[in-house]
Amino acid sequence: MVKKFGISVLAMIAASPCFATEESELISSTGAMTDGKTVIRVGGFYSNSNSTMDVTDPVLGEDFKIDFEQDLNLEESQFLPFFEIFHHFNDKHLIFIDWKQLHRSAEVQSLSKPFQVDLDDKIFDVKVGSQLKTTLNIDIARIGYGYNFYQGNNFNLGVSLGLHAMFVKTGFEGTVGACVEGENIDGCEIAPIPNVVDEKITAPLPDIGLYGTYEFSPGFSFKAHAQYFQIKLDDLDGRLIDVRAGIEAEISKNWHMTAAFNYYEVDVDYEQKSNFEGVNIANYNLSYSFIGPMLSVSYHF
């Protein structure tokens, strides 16, 4: 948890739009901003996921993709929590953090496809008919900075810059064998092991966004933000799209409730190099997307 929260702070820059929209909460009917205003928001939404990993068929010696949802029974749609915090330190500047979590596990009683995968410089073998429990945890953390470049009596516009990172944990448990050494995989003696865990972290990736707020009635505001990022490096191809629009209502002086429609997508293709000759496996292809309503409650102090 400490590790994830720490990286959440690192990824905070990318969350600017999310927190930036909340900054409108600092706008009074006169358009003034309150120094030292902090907002904590907690909410939930439904996510759609599509995740694959490149593995090798031990019988045919050919590479193919294991689909975590179709082949390993992980849930495609799931209700997920999210957490956001931002601090507005004058009438123009703010910083923010946000964190989203997708943690899934499932069990296959009889695996229909055998595969070998290179994780942590070891070859692991899963045979046809094996009982296999799979875990795939994805955390997305963002950290960012927002600047309000245009303000009026009841509206605010700003731009955000940030960084985001993905933390991916893959686990296999069941009839799994390990071949720790040996260039010839077929010649290795496979010994069953109880659990295999592999953890990957993407480098902090930049993003840019716009946000705005319009108070159309006392205690009611329309908020929206849009954020985008795309990059291709030697071993990483990633993209982030985040568009949100909704209505925030003031329940009391400190408590607010928000209902919004959100389109959110993160795609990452992460290529790894195998230390075993002829085995080019364990490349991750992760897609994390959501299109639909979000509900959240925020506390202002």
Secondary structure by P-SEA (a helix, b strand, c coil): caaaaaaaaaacccaaaaaaaacccccccccccccbbbbbbbbcbbbbbbbbbbbbcccccbbbbbccccccccccbbbbbbbbbbbbcccccccbbbbbbbbbbbbbcccccccccccccbbbbbccccbbbbbbbbbbbbbbcccccccccccccccccbbbbbbbbbbbccbbbbbcccccccccbbbbbcbbbbbbbccccccccccccccccccbbbbbcccccccccccccbbbbbbbbbccccccccbbbbbbbbbbbbbbbbbbbbcccccccbbbbbbbbcbbbbbbccccc
